[in-house]
Amino acid sequence: MVRTLTQLCLILVSISCFSQQFVSSSSKKADSLFFDANWKGALAGYNALMNHEADLGHSAMFWSRVGYCYHQLGSYQKALESYKKSEANNPSGVLQPILFERFAKTYLSLNDEPDAYVYLDKAVDAGYLGMLDLDTAKEFKVIGEQKRFKDLKEKMLDNAYPCRNDSHSREFDFWVGDWNAYVTGTNLLAGHSLIQKASGDCMILENWTSVRSLYEGKSLNFVDPATNKWEQVWVGAEGRANDNVHRFFNGQYKDSVMRFDFETTDTSGKKLVGRFSFYNQGANQVRQLNETSADGGKTWSTVYDFTYKRKK
């Protein structure tokens, strides 16, 4: 029987669809075995897929997973061969650090420390953040106490937490601690304040509790990337409806004082400008002074004046 051109096209489309469905189903099965740590089963599935889908030879993710299976099965040379194919096929920015770390593990399994460090450097430079794996994976135990390995971990921490060694972000650290706050010049205790580093050292978190009234609040203190100046946001216990969210801006640390500006109103609704100052008075004392002005800064009135003394 002579088939029409239309019939032949339909047959080819059907074959193509069946092939795609087979590859999709087989790929899902192999991936399922991979994530279930069934390395032999996953590897068999991936190898079978190669016979049906030549394009997989250009998949960085595919070869990375094949290599990982080989590594887990102790076939380190085959793992390296697979990882090299993955690297040659332009791995994504997400895959790169993972792939480079896997290279390093395999080289260490082959007692090749120089090449392992080459790929550990590449992994960290690509944004690798797997601190838990560096601390616990058996492959890294052999170099765990080496200075170069410890330096790499520190570099990774710096990448993950850029504020930890940024001098501008560390300017307010003098306020960090557990404090009793007194009315300045007296022994009258006003409250307790626990000041903590937070968000990877990019923020200073204040936790205030008054001792003479039922009142508490928190503030977030951070460098505003838009202005490169410090900002404080305070939320008191009364809630937003009564204007108890306060913003202090233009924060700058100079001459051992962190100074903020702010705006508020008096009881009649008249606009006031304010200045909020934190005086670094040594390792165990900070003075906190809040002032407002109704005449544009010509004269100032004290709202409160506290001296923080570090708890011992």
C-alpha positions as CSV (number, residue, x, y, z in Angstrom):
1,M,0.0,0.0,0.0
2,V,1.4,3.4,-0.9
3,R,1.2,5.8,2.0
4,T,0.4,9.4,1.4
5,L,2.8,12.1,2.5
6,T,0.3,13.1,5.2
7,Q,0.2,9.6,6.6
8,L,4.0,9.4,6.7
9,C,4.2,12.7,8.5
10,L,1.7,11.5,11.1
11,I,3.7,8.4,11.6
12,L,7.0,10.4,12.1
13,V,5.3,12.7,14.6
14,S,3.9,9.8,16.5
15,I,7.4,8.2,16.7
16,S,8.9,11.5,17.8
17,C,6.2,12.0,20.5
18,F,6.7,8.4,21.8
19,S,10.5,8.9,21.9
20,Q,10.1,12.2,23.9
21,Q,7.7,10.5,26.3
22,F,10.1,7.7,26.8
23,V,13.0,10.0,27.5
24,S,10.9,12.2,29.8
25,S,9.7,9.1,31.8
26,S,13.1,7.5,31.9
27,S,14.8,10.8,33.0
28,K,12.3,11.2,35.8
29,K,12.9,7.7,36.9
30,A,16.7,8.1,36.8
31,D,16.5,11.4,38.7
32,S,14.2,9.8,41.3
33,L,16.8,7.0,41.9
34,F,19.5,9.7,42.1
35,F,17.8,11.6,44.8
36,D,17.0,8.4,46.6
37,A,20.8,7.7,46.7
38,N,20.3,4.6,44.6
39,W,23.6,5.2,42.7
40,K,23.7,2.0,40.7
41,G,20.1,2.3,39.6
42,A,20.4,6.0,38.7
43,L,23.6,5.3,36.8
44,A,22.0,2.5,34.8
45,G,19.1,4.8,34.1
46,Y,21.3,7.7,32.9
47,N,23.4,5.3,30.7
48,A,20.2,3.9,29.1
49,L,19.0,7.5,28.4
50,M,22.2,8.2,26.5
51,N,21.2,5.5,24.0
52,H,18.0,7.4,23.2
53,E,18.9,11.0,23.6
54,A,22.1,12.2,22.1
55,D,21.5,15.8,23.3
56,L,22.2,14.6,26.8
57,G,25.8,14.6,25.9
58,H,25.6,18.4,25.9
59,S,23.9,18.7,29.3
60,A,26.2,19.9,32.1
61,M,23.6,18.8,34.7
62,F,23.4,15.3,33.3
63,W,27.1,14.7,33.4
64,S,27.4,16.2,36.9
65,R,24.9,13.7,38.1
66,V,26.5,10.8,36.3
67,G,29.9,11.8,37.8
68,Y,28.4,12.0,41.3
69,C,27.0,8.5,40.9
70,Y,30.4,7.2,39.8
71,H,32.0,9.0,42.8
72,Q,29.6,7.4,45.3
73,L,30.4,4.0,43.7
74,G,34.1,4.5,44.1
75,S,34.8,4.9,40.4
76,Y,36.8,8.1,40.8
77,Q,38.4,8.3,37.4
78,K,35.1,7.8,35.7
79,A,33.7,10.5,38.0
80,L,36.4,12.9,36.8
81,E,35.7,12.1,33.2
82,S,32.0,12.9,33.7
83,Y,32.7,16.1,35.6
84,K,35.1,17.3,32.9
85,K,32.3,16.7,30.3
86,S,29.9,18.7,32.6
87,E,32.5,21.6,32.9
88,A,33.0,21.6,29.1
89,N,29.2,22.1,28.6
90,N,28.9,25.5,30.2
91,P,27.3,24.7,33.6
92,S,24.9,27.3,34.9
93,G,25.9,29.7,37.7
94,V,23.9,27.6,40.1
95,L,25.6,24.3,39.1
96,Q,29.2,25.7,38.9
97,P,30.0,25.9,42.6
98,I,28.4,22.4,43.2
99,L,30.3,20.9,40.3
100,F,33.6,22.4,41.4
101,E,33.2,21.2,45.0
102,R,32.5,17.7,43.6
103,F,35.7,17.9,41.5
104,A,37.6,18.7,44.7
105,K,36.1,15.7,46.6
106,T,37.0,13.3,43.8
107,Y,40.6,14.6,43.5
108,L,41.0,14.2,47.3
109,S,39.7,10.6,46.9
110,L,42.6,10.1,44.5
111,N,45.0,11.7,46.9
112,D,45.5,14.7,44.6
113,E,45.5,17.7,47.0
114,P,46.9,20.3,44.5
115,D,44.1,19.8,42.0
116,A,41.6,19.5,44.8
117,Y,42.6,23.0,46.0
118,V,42.3,24.3,42.4
119,Y,38.7,23.3,42.4
120,L,38.0,24.4,45.9
121,D,39.2,27.8,45.0
122,K,37.0,27.8,41.9
123,A,34.0,26.7,44.0
124,V,34.4,29.4,46.5
125,D,35.0,32.1,43.8
126,A,31.8,30.8,42.1
127,G,29.8,31.3,45.3
128,Y,29.9,28.0,47.0
129,L,28.3,28.2,50.5
130,G,28.2,24.6,51.7
131,M,29.9,25.1,55.0
132,L,28.2,22.0,56.5
133,D,29.6,19.8,53.8
134,L,33.1,21.2,54.2
135,D,32.8,20.5,58.0
136,T,31.4,17.0,57.7
137,A,32.2,15.3,54.4
138,K,34.7,12.5,54.8
139,E,36.8,13.7,51.8
140,F,37.7,16.9,53.5
141,K,38.8,15.3,56.8
142,V,42.3,14.8,55.4
143,I,42.9,18.6,54.8
144,G,40.5,19.9,57.5
145,E,43.3,21.2,59.8
146,Q,45.4,22.7,57.0
147,K,45.7,26.5,57.0
148,R,44.9,26.8,53.3
149,F,41.6,24.9,53.9
150,K,40.7,27.1,56.9
151,D,41.5,30.2,54.9
152,L,39.1,29.0,52.2
153,K,36.4,28.6,54.7
154,E,37.0,32.1,56.0
155,K,36.8,33.4,52.5
156,M,33.5,31.6,52.0
157,L,32.1,33.1,55.2
158,D,33.2,36.6,53.9
159,N,31.3,35.9,50.6
160,A,28.2,34.8,52.5
161,Y,28.4,37.5,55.1
162,P,30.0,40.6,53.5
163,C,29.2,42.8,56.4
164,R,31.3,40.8,58.9
165,N,34.5,42.4,57.9
166,D,33.2,45.7,56.4
167,S,34.4,48.5,58.6
168,H,31.4,50.7,57.8
169,S,29.0,48.0,58.9
170,R,31.0,47.5,62.1
171,E,30.9,51.1,63.3
172,F,27.9,50.6,65.7
173,D,29.4,47.4,67.3
174,F,30.3,49.4,70.4
175,W,26.6,49.3,71.3
176,V,26.5,45.5,71.1
177,G,26.1,43.8,74.5
178,D,23.8,43.2,77.5
179,W,23.1,46.5,79.3
180,N,21.5,48.2,82.3
181,A,20.3,51.7,81.2
182,Y,20.3,54.5,83.9
183,V,19.0,58.1,83.7
184,T,22.3,59.9,83.0
185,G,23.9,61.3,86.1
186,T,21.8,59.2,88.5
187,N,21.5,55.6,89.8
188,L,17.9,55.5,88.6
189,L,17.5,52.4,86.5
190,A,15.4,53.0,83.4
191,G,15.5,49.7,81.7
192,H,17.4,46.8,80.3
193,S,18.6,46.5,76.7
194,L,20.1,43.5,74.9
195,I,21.9,44.7,71.7
196,Q,22.8,42.0,69.2
197,K,24.4,41.5,65.8
198,A,21.9,40.0,63.4
199,S,21.4,39.2,59.7
200,G,25.0,38.1,59.1
201,D,26.3,41.1,61.0
202,C,24.6,43.5,58.6
203,M,22.2,44.7,61.3
204,I,22.3,45.7,65.0
205,L,19.1,44.5,66.8
206,E,18.0,46.4,69.9
207,N,15.7,44.7,72.5
208,W,14.5,47.2,75.1
209,T,12.5,46.5,78.3
210,S,11.5,49.3,80.7
211,V,11.6,48.6,84.4
212,R,9.3,51.4,85.6
213,S,6.4,50.8,83.3
214,L,4.9,48.1,81.0
215,Y,6.8,49.0,77.9
216,E,9.2,47.4,75.5
217,G,10.4,47.8,71.9
218,K,12.9,46.9,69.3
219,S,15.0,48.7,66.8
220,L,16.7,47.6,63.6
221,N,19.9,49.5,62.8
222,F,21.6,49.1,59.4
223,V,23.4,50.9,56.7
224,D,21.0,52.1,54.0
225,P,22.6,51.1,50.7
226,A,20.9,54.0,48.9
227,T,22.5,56.6,51.1
228,N,25.4,54.6,52.6
229,K,24.4,56.1,55.9
230,W,23.0,54.4,59.0
231,E,19.3,54.2,59.7
232,Q,17.3,53.1,62.7
233,V,13.7,51.9,62.7
234,W,12.1,51.7,66.1
235,V,8.8,49.9,66.9
236,G,7.4,50.4,70.4
237,A,4.8,48.3,72.2
238,E,1.9,50.7,71.7
239,G,1.6,49.9,68.0
240,R,1.6,51.8,64.8
241,A,-1.7,53.6,65.3
242,N,-0.1,55.9,67.8
243,D,2.9,56.9,65.8
244,N,5.2,54.5,67.6
245,V,7.1,53.5,64.5
246,H,10.1,55.9,64.4
247,R,12.7,56.3,61.7
248,F,16.1,57.8,62.4
249,F,18.2,58.6,59.4
250,N,21.5,60.2,58.1
251,G,23.3,58.1,60.7
252,Q,27.1,58.8,60.8
253,Y,29.8,57.7,63.2
254,K,32.3,60.5,63.9
255,D,34.4,61.5,66.8
256,S,33.2,58.4,68.8
257,V,29.6,59.3,68.4
258,M,26.9,57.8,66.2
259,R,24.4,60.6,65.3
260,F,21.0,60.3,63.6
261,D,18.5,62.8,62.5
262,F,14.7,62.4,62.8
263,E,11.5,64.3,62.5
264,T,8.4,64.3,64.8
265,T,5.7,66.6,66.1
266,D,4.8,68.0,69.5
267,T,1.4,67.5,71.2
268,S,-0.1,70.3,69.2
269,G,1.0,68.8,65.9
270,K,3.9,71.3,65.3
271,K,6.8,69.8,63.4
272,L,10.0,69.2,65.3
273,V,13.4,68.2,64.1
274,G,15.4,65.8,66.2
275,R,18.9,64.5,66.8
276,F,19.6,61.1,68.3
277,S,23.2,60.5,69.6
278,F,25.1,57.4,70.9
279,Y,28.3,58.3,72.6
280,N,31.0,55.5,72.7
281,Q,32.4,56.0,76.2
282,G,34.6,53.0,76.3
283,A,34.2,49.2,76.4
284,N,31.6,49.2,79.1
285,Q,29.5,52.4,78.7
286,V,27.4,54.1,76.1
287,R,25.4,57.4,76.5
288,Q,22.1,57.7,74.5
289,L,20.7,61.2,74.1
290,N,17.5,62.0,72.3
291,E,16.8,65.7,71.6
292,T,14.3,67.8,69.7
293,S,14.2,71.4,68.4
294,A,11.1,73.6,67.5
295,D,13.2,76.4,66.0
296,G,15.2,74.6,63.3
297,G,18.1,73.6,65.5
298,K,18.8,76.9,67.3
299,T,17.8,75.5,70.7
300,W,17.4,71.9,71.8
301,S,15.2,70.1,74.5
302,T,16.2,66.7,75.9
303,V,13.6,64.0,75.4
304,Y,15.6,61.4,77.3
305,D,19.2,60.9,78.3
306,F,20.3,57.4,79.3
307,T,23.7,55.9,80.2
308,Y,24.1,52.2,79.3
309,K,26.4,50.2,81.6
310,R,27.4,46.8,80.5
311,K,26.2,44.0,82.8
312,K,28.9,42.0,84.5
